[in-house]
Structure formats: structure tokens, C-alpha cells
């Protein structure tokens, strides 16, 4: 990622929660939404690094919101905050939506900051892994192309791709295979 502050989307139906989270995350570019539908509207126009959603909201709960958000921005790190200890919901969110953290209200500010920092680190690592995997695929395609060329040459002229190299980098010729015209 570049030197710009990370973009964080906050989604909660309680304005005081949005303000409190916004203060905690003052070092980031924060966008606040009062509902899941408002959050989705923001997601259509802005790329977010992290989304933090309340679990229980009217109209659309945090799980339904994150499911739709994930379809728009699958690479954003997802965090849920909730005032309700619902272990089954937490497991479901983690397993089906890849939620990075499930944080209980009231939260500790350091817990929120740590979750965002660790989430951004995870996102950076995932982006690096994706770039490396793309590079490996490109190199493999080049190797496959070179291998096809070598096989075609070998089919046309058997033995042409087999070279006996000396330790100094010179080519060792097997004189028994040379025509009489080429023997010393």
C-alpha cells in the first residue's frame, strides 16, 4: 500500500458509536454510514481497506451487510463490533465471510486500533502474496513456452537441445558423433 492513510468504512445505526469510532481512528480516512444500505452506497464509489460494521442493526444486520459488501469489495478487511455475545454468529461470520475480528462493545480503544493495524498488515501480506503468485504464473507461462520451443526443436533435430558443457563454460564435443569432415 502507499503512504496515504487507509480508508475505513464505519457502519452502525448509532451516531454516538460512529463518532466514538471516528475519534479512535483519527489517523485514517474514515467514512461513516448509519445503515447497511448507506454503507453499500459508499462501497460503490470508494475503495475501502477496512470495514467495521455493527452486528445488530435494523433493516440489514451486520452479517447481511458484510455479505453484500464483500461482493463489491472482496479484498477489504472485515471487522464486526457488537454489544451481544453471540458465539454462533461470530463463528458463522468468521467462517463464511472471512471476518477478521469480532469485537465486543464496549471496546477498548487499543483493541480497535490493534485490530485495524493487524487487519491492514494482513491486507498488505495478502496483496504481496497475490502479486507473487501472479509473478510465478507469468514465469511458469514463459517456461512452458520455452519448453514447447525446445520440444519442437528436439522433434525436428534430435539431440540438438542436449549440450555437454565443460566446467569453464565451453562445449564438449563427442568426436564419435562428428562427420569425418569435422574431425581433427
Backbone bond lengths (Angstrom), bond angles and torsions (degrees), N, CA, C in turn:
res aa  C-N    CA-C-N  psi(-1)  N-CA   C-N-CA  omega(-1)  CA-C   N-CA-C  phi
1 X - - - 1.442 - - 1.528 108.76 -
2 X 1.308 116.01 160.17 1.461 120.56 -177.19 1.524 110.68 -86.96
3 X 1.342 116.60 -166.87 1.462 121.33 -176.63 1.520 113.84 -85.80
4 X 1.320 118.03 -3.80 1.459 120.34 177.44 1.525 109.36 -68.84
5 X 1.344 116.42 148.60 1.468 117.65 176.77 1.530 110.17 -63.97
6 X 1.305 115.06 148.16 1.458 120.49 179.39 1.527 109.96 -63.51
7 X 1.326 115.56 148.70 1.466 121.49 177.15 1.529 108.52 -94.89
8 X 1.326 115.44 124.14 1.461 121.84 -177.88 1.529 108.57 -119.79
9 X 1.324 115.89 129.73 1.460 121.66 174.35 1.521 108.19 -102.97
10 X 1.338 116.06 125.59 1.465 122.42 176.89 1.522 108.36 -107.95
11 X 1.325 117.05 129.55 1.461 121.07 179.86 1.522 108.47 -129.21
12 X 1.344 114.95 115.81 1.464 120.92 179.32 1.519 107.32 -159.56
13 X 1.328 117.18 143.67 1.463 120.74 -179.48 1.526 112.21 -82.07
14 X 1.329 117.83 -4.84 1.458 121.39 179.43 1.536 109.84 -104.20
15 X 1.351 117.12 112.54 1.473 120.46 -178.14 1.529 113.45 -56.86
16 X 1.344 118.09 -35.66 1.469 120.61 -179.88 1.531 111.59 -65.11
17 X 1.323 116.29 -35.75 1.475 120.58 177.68 1.524 109.08 -66.15
18 X 1.331 116.89 -44.31 1.473 120.95 179.11 1.529 110.52 -60.10
19 X 1.350 116.72 -43.42 1.474 120.20 179.54 1.528 110.57 -64.16
20 X 1.333 116.23 -43.97 1.469 119.97 -178.89 1.532 110.95 -63.38
21 X 1.318 116.46 -45.32 1.470 119.47 178.30 1.528 111.02 -64.69
22 X 1.315 116.29 -38.74 1.465 120.78 177.89 1.524 111.55 -60.55
23 X 1.341 116.89 -39.80 1.473 120.39 177.91 1.530 110.83 -66.89
24 X 1.321 115.77 -41.67 1.468 120.17 -179.84 1.537 110.52 -63.48
25 X 1.324 116.05 -36.67 1.469 121.16 -175.33 1.530 111.82 -101.82
26 X 1.339 116.63 35.63 1.472 121.50 -175.08 1.529 113.51 -63.18
27 X 1.326 118.08 -19.02 1.465 121.03 -179.89 1.525 113.03 -83.13
28 X 1.313 116.83 0.16 1.461 121.94 -178.87 1.527 109.75 -117.56
29 X 1.321 116.21 164.56 1.458 120.58 172.69 1.523 106.55 -84.25
30 X 1.319 116.22 112.46 1.470 121.42 -172.65 1.521 110.22 -110.50
31 X 1.319 114.89 134.17 1.464 122.55 171.67 1.521 106.67 -118.69
32 X 1.331 116.92 131.18 1.461 121.29 -178.35 1.519 110.28 -110.19
33 X 1.334 114.94 141.47 1.468 121.61 177.18 1.524 108.21 -132.50
34 X 1.355 115.80 137.96 1.463 121.34 -178.27 1.523 113.94 -86.23
35 X 1.336 116.90 -3.99 1.472 119.63 -179.10 1.521 108.94 -156.62
36 X 1.315 114.08 165.64 1.460 119.02 177.27 1.513 112.09 -61.87
37 X 1.333 117.62 -41.55 1.464 119.92 -178.84 1.525 110.99 -65.69
38 X 1.329 117.74 -37.11 1.468 120.67 176.49 1.536 109.95 -66.49
39 X 1.319 116.09 -39.99 1.467 120.52 177.49 1.519 111.63 -61.96
40 X 1.320 116.71 -40.69 1.470 120.36 178.60 1.522 111.01 -66.49
41 X 1.329 116.94 -36.59 1.466 120.22 177.23 1.530 110.06 -62.45
42 X 1.331 117.55 -41.53 1.465 121.20 176.58 1.534 110.50 -63.74
43 X 1.330 116.17 -39.92 1.467 120.70 -177.72 1.528 111.80 -64.03
44 X 1.310 117.19 -27.41 1.466 120.21 178.58 1.526 112.21 -72.14
45 X 1.347 116.72 -23.28 1.463 119.34 -175.91 1.516 115.50 -111.94
46 X 1.319 118.09 -15.63 1.464 121.39 -175.68 1.519 109.27 -133.69
47 X 1.322 115.43 138.57 1.466 120.74 176.53 1.528 108.82 -86.50
48 X 1.325 116.91 125.21 1.459 121.73 -178.73 1.519 110.47 -110.69
49 X 1.341 115.00 145.28 1.462 120.81 175.54 1.527 109.88 -85.81
50 X 1.339 115.31 -37.00 1.465 121.53 -177.02 1.519 109.18 -139.05
51 X 1.320 115.81 142.75 1.458 120.78 172.57 1.531 107.12 -125.07
52 X 1.332 114.74 130.94 1.461 121.70 177.71 1.519 106.71 -117.49
53 X 1.324 115.46 118.72 1.462 120.24 -175.86 1.520 111.13 -123.71
54 X 1.331 114.23 143.95 1.456 120.30 170.75 1.532 107.13 -69.30
55 X 1.320 115.70 150.49 1.461 119.79 179.78 1.527 111.47 -80.60
56 X 1.332 116.70 -45.45 1.472 120.08 -177.12 1.519 109.93 -106.91
57 X 1.323 115.57 112.14 1.465 122.26 176.38 1.524 107.50 -137.65
58 X 1.327 117.57 151.00 1.467 119.46 176.31 1.529 110.06 -68.66
59 X 1.296 117.16 160.58 1.467 125.35 179.13 1.525 112.69 70.01
60 X 1.330 117.86 -58.92 1.463 121.34 -177.57 1.530 107.49 -138.94
61 X 1.342 116.80 117.28 1.466 117.95 179.79 1.529 110.39 -75.53
62 X 1.323 115.74 172.76 1.460 121.25 -176.48 1.517 113.70 -60.74
63 X 1.314 117.44 -35.55 1.466 121.04 -179.58 1.530 109.88 -67.62
64 X 1.333 116.95 -47.48 1.473 120.44 178.66 1.524 110.37 -62.79
65 X 1.341 116.67 -40.70 1.462 120.18 178.02 1.525 110.67 -61.26
66 X 1.334 116.66 -50.56 1.466 119.87 -176.54 1.524 112.00 -64.59
67 X 1.320 116.29 -32.22 1.472 119.73 177.03 1.533 109.87 -62.44
68 X 1.334 116.73 -45.20 1.469 120.85 178.78 1.521 111.15 -71.38
69 X 1.327 116.86 -39.13 1.459 121.25 178.46 1.531 110.17 -61.41
70 X 1.327 115.94 -42.56 1.467 121.57 -178.84 1.530 111.60 -60.30
71 X 1.322 116.79 -33.33 1.469 120.22 178.14 1.529 110.66 -67.56
72 X 1.331 116.91 -28.96 1.468 121.63 -179.63 1.529 110.63 -86.34
73 X 1.327 116.32 -44.53 1.467 121.68 -176.22 1.536 109.93 -133.35
74 X 1.328 116.31 79.51 1.465 119.31 -175.52 1.531 114.90 -67.34
75 X 1.328 118.04 -19.31 1.463 120.01 -176.51 1.527 113.81 -90.06
76 X 1.318 118.07 -7.08 1.469 120.25 179.06 1.529 109.51 -71.99
77 X 1.301 115.64 141.80 1.466 121.34 177.24 1.534 107.49 -78.23
78 X 1.338 116.07 135.44 1.462 121.56 -174.17 1.535 110.91 -111.81
79 X 1.333 114.64 130.58 1.471 121.86 178.84 1.529 107.71 -130.40
80 X 1.332 116.38 139.05 1.463 121.53 177.14 1.530 108.44 -116.67
81 X 1.344 115.46 135.75 1.463 121.01 171.15 1.530 106.95 -115.41
82 X 1.321 115.25 143.25 1.459 118.67 -178.00 1.517 111.30 -151.84
83 X 1.297 114.89 151.24 1.457 121.28 173.98 1.515 111.39 -94.10
84 X 1.310 116.46 0.65 1.467 121.38 -176.13 1.519 109.56 -118.10
85 X 1.304 116.46 127.70 1.463 120.73 177.80 1.525 108.18 -84.63
86 X 1.301 116.16 95.88 1.463 121.82 -179.68 1.526 107.64 -122.20
87 X 1.330 115.55 93.04 1.460 120.88 -174.80 1.521 112.01 -61.09
88 X 1.312 116.76 -40.18 1.472 119.68 -179.27 1.530 110.95 -64.15
89 X 1.318 117.00 -41.98 1.466 120.70 177.93 1.525 110.57 -64.51
90 X 1.324 116.52 -39.63 1.465 120.44 178.52 1.517 110.47 -62.81
91 X 1.320 117.01 -46.07 1.470 120.60 179.06 1.527 110.81 -61.96
92 X 1.311 116.80 -42.64 1.461 121.60 179.45 1.527 110.60 -61.63
93 X 1.333 115.96 -45.31 1.464 120.54 -178.96 1.527 111.05 -63.88
94 X 1.308 116.01 -41.57 1.464 119.88 -179.84 1.520 110.63 -68.24
95 X 1.309 116.80 -43.99 1.462 120.44 -175.61 1.528 113.77 -75.06
96 X 1.320 117.82 -39.68 1.466 118.80 -174.70 1.522 113.53 -94.17
97 X 1.328 117.07 -29.64 1.462 119.93 -175.65 1.521 112.93 -111.46
98 X 1.310 117.27 -0.82 1.453 119.43 -178.67 1.513 112.50 62.21
99 X 1.334 117.01 36.08 1.458 120.38 178.63 1.523 107.97 -64.25
100 X 1.324 115.43 129.84 1.458 121.91 -175.19 1.527 112.02 -75.64
101 X 1.323 116.98 -43.69 1.465 121.02 179.52 1.529 109.60 -140.46
102 X 1.308 115.18 149.83 1.457 124.06 175.57 1.519 105.03 -123.99
103 X 1.332 118.08 106.05 1.461 122.72 -171.92 1.526 109.97 -111.00
104 X 1.322 115.59 131.11 1.468 121.07 179.59 1.527 111.58 -84.06
105 X 1.361 114.83 143.54 1.463 121.45 171.63 1.518 107.07 -88.61
106 X 1.282 120.84 145.91 1.463 125.42 -9.68 1.529 109.40 -71.92
107 X 1.295 114.95 143.18 1.466 120.15 -177.03 1.516 110.33 -97.10
108 X 1.285 114.31 164.22 1.459 122.04 171.24 1.531 105.01 -93.56
109 X 1.328 117.60 131.45 1.469 120.63 -177.92 1.526 112.28 -55.20
110 X 1.326 116.30 -39.17 1.468 119.40 178.65 1.527 111.41 -63.88
111 X 1.334 116.36 -32.87 1.465 120.45 177.97 1.529 110.14 -64.40
112 X 1.328 117.57 -42.14 1.466 121.63 178.56 1.529 109.91 -65.53
113 X 1.329 116.37 -48.33 1.470 120.40 -179.49 1.526 110.11 -60.62
114 X 1.331 116.61 -44.67 1.466 120.88 179.32 1.530 111.18 -62.47
115 X 1.325 117.17 -42.14 1.468 120.37 179.59 1.529 110.64 -62.73
116 X 1.319 116.94 -41.88 1.468 120.36 179.16 1.529 110.33 -66.40
117 X 1.333 117.20 -45.90 1.467 120.06 179.83 1.520 111.65 -61.83
118 X 1.319 116.75 -45.22 1.475 120.53 178.99 1.529 110.50 -66.66
119 X 1.316 116.75 -36.90 1.462 120.36 176.66 1.517 112.06 -63.41
120 X 1.338 116.19 -42.09 1.468 120.15 178.06 1.529 110.86 -65.89
121 X 1.330 116.65 -37.41 1.466 120.54 176.89 1.534 110.01 -63.98
122 X 1.332 116.46 -43.54 1.461 120.08 177.18 1.523 110.79 -60.66
123 X 1.322 116.44 -43.56 1.464 120.03 179.80 1.524 110.48 -61.31
124 X 1.334 117.44 -42.97 1.463 121.39 178.49 1.532 110.89 -60.71
125 X 1.327 116.39 -44.39 1.465 120.90 179.82 1.530 110.36 -64.02
126 X 1.327 116.86 -43.44 1.466 120.12 179.24 1.525 111.24 -63.01
127 X 1.344 117.03 -38.89 1.465 120.38 177.88 1.526 110.68 -66.21
128 X 1.330 117.14 -41.39 1.467 120.89 177.13 1.525 110.73 -62.62
129 X 1.333 116.44 -44.21 1.471 120.48 178.88 1.522 111.12 -61.14
130 X 1.321 116.21 -41.52 1.460 120.31 178.94 1.522 110.67 -63.82
131 X 1.339 117.00 -43.07 1.466 120.88 178.67 1.528 110.89 -63.61
132 X 1.332 116.47 -41.40 1.466 119.93 178.27 1.528 111.34 -66.20
133 X 1.313 117.06 -40.29 1.465 120.38 177.95 1.524 110.52 -63.91
134 X 1.333 117.11 -39.76 1.469 120.51 176.55 1.521 110.40 -62.79
135 X 1.326 116.32 -41.72 1.466 120.85 179.16 1.531 110.55 -63.54
136 X 1.320 117.17 -42.96 1.470 120.89 178.10 1.527 110.64 -61.73
137 X 1.341 116.51 -42.17 1.474 119.59 179.18 1.529 110.84 -63.10
138 X 1.337 117.18 -40.85 1.462 120.50 178.67 1.526 110.73 -64.97
139 X 1.331 117.00 -42.96 1.463 120.21 178.84 1.521 111.12 -65.87
140 X 1.326 117.18 -38.30 1.466 120.57 178.60 1.515 110.36 -64.91
141 X 1.328 117.22 -38.37 1.467 120.65 177.79 1.523 110.32 -63.52
142 X 1.338 117.13 -40.69 1.472 120.23 177.42 1.525 110.83 -64.68
143 X 1.340 116.13 -42.89 1.466 119.70 178.42 1.526 111.16 -62.94
144 X 1.317 116.82 -41.37 1.468 120.55 178.01 1.523 110.89 -61.88
145 X 1.331 115.86 -39.76 1.464 120.59 178.75 1.534 110.33 -65.61
146 X 1.337 116.80 -44.88 1.464 120.78 178.29 1.521 110.91 -63.44
147 X 1.316 116.57 -40.47 1.462 120.81 178.85 1.530 110.57 -62.92
148 X 1.310 117.11 -40.08 1.471 120.43 178.31 1.530 110.80 -64.19
149 X 1.331 116.47 -39.80 1.466 119.99 178.58 1.525 110.29 -64.66
150 X 1.346 116.44 -44.38 1.467 120.03 178.89 1.531 111.51 -62.52
151 X 1.307 116.94 -40.77 1.479 120.03 178.62 1.523 110.86 -64.52
152 X 1.333 116.30 -39.57 1.465 119.53 177.93 1.527 110.70 -64.78
153 X 1.338 117.06 -42.79 1.472 120.44 177.24 1.526 110.96 -62.24
154 X 1.319 116.25 -44.31 1.464 121.03 -178.90 1.527 110.80 -64.28
155 X 1.311 116.37 -36.81 1.471 119.59 178.29 1.527 110.42 -67.30
156 X 1.323 116.47 -36.97 1.471 121.36 -178.89 1.521 111.55 -75.87
157 X 1.325 116.58 -43.36 1.465 122.70 -178.43 1.524 108.55 -132.46
158 X 1.327 118.74 87.41 1.469 121.11 -177.84 1.529 112.03 -54.19
159 X 1.315 116.27 133.23 1.457 122.53 178.58 1.519 114.46 91.10
160 X 1.333 117.27 -10.22 1.465 120.29 -175.25 1.526 112.63 -66.16
161 X 1.300 117.68 -27.27 1.468 119.87 -177.59 1.520 112.53 -92.20
162 X 1.307 117.90 -2.45 1.460 121.59 -178.71 1.525 108.36 -99.81
163 X 1.316 116.55 109.98 1.453 122.53 -177.45 1.519 108.23 -118.67
164 X 1.335 115.91 134.43 1.451 122.20 178.24 1.532 107.32 -97.28
165 X 1.326 116.30 107.07 1.464 122.10 -175.29 1.521 111.05 -94.07
166 X 1.328 116.91 139.32 1.462 123.16 173.38 1.533 107.86 -85.33
167 X 1.342 117.45 160.78 1.473 120.13 179.76 1.529 113.31 -57.67
168 X 1.345 117.83 -27.89 1.462 120.24 -179.58 1.535 112.91 -85.24
169 X 1.332 117.46 1.98 1.459 121.19 178.62 1.515 114.32 95.70
170 X 1.334 116.55 -4.16 1.464 118.54 178.19 1.521 109.74 -80.89
171 X 1.303 115.58 163.83 1.463 121.49 -179.38 1.526 108.75 -94.24
172 X 1.322 116.70 131.92 1.458 122.02 177.12 1.515 107.47 -95.44
173 X 1.320 115.74 122.48 1.458 121.01 179.72 1.513 109.37 -97.05
174 X 1.297 116.13 137.41 1.457 121.58 174.51 1.515 106.38 -89.66
175 X 1.324 116.76 105.93 1.464 121.22 -174.03 1.513 113.12 -62.76
176 X 1.344 117.83 -21.89 1.464 118.99 -179.41 1.524 111.67 -68.42
177 X 1.343 116.77 -20.21 1.457 120.06 -179.69 1.523 113.00 -93.93
178 X 1.334 117.79 -7.59 1.449 121.03 -178.72 1.527 111.40 -79.88
179 X 1.319 115.96 148.06 1.457 121.57 172.29 1.529 108.33 -67.17
180 X 1.309 117.49 159.94 1.457 121.57 179.71 1.524 111.77 -59.36
181 X 1.334 117.72 -29.93 1.457 121.43 -178.24 1.528 112.13 -66.98
182 X 1.336 116.55 -23.79 1.461 120.04 -174.87 1.537 113.19 -102.44
183 X 1.315 118.58 -4.97 1.468 120.91 -178.72 1.517 109.78 -75.46
184 X 1.305 115.64 147.82 1.469 122.01 179.40 1.491 112.14 -80.64
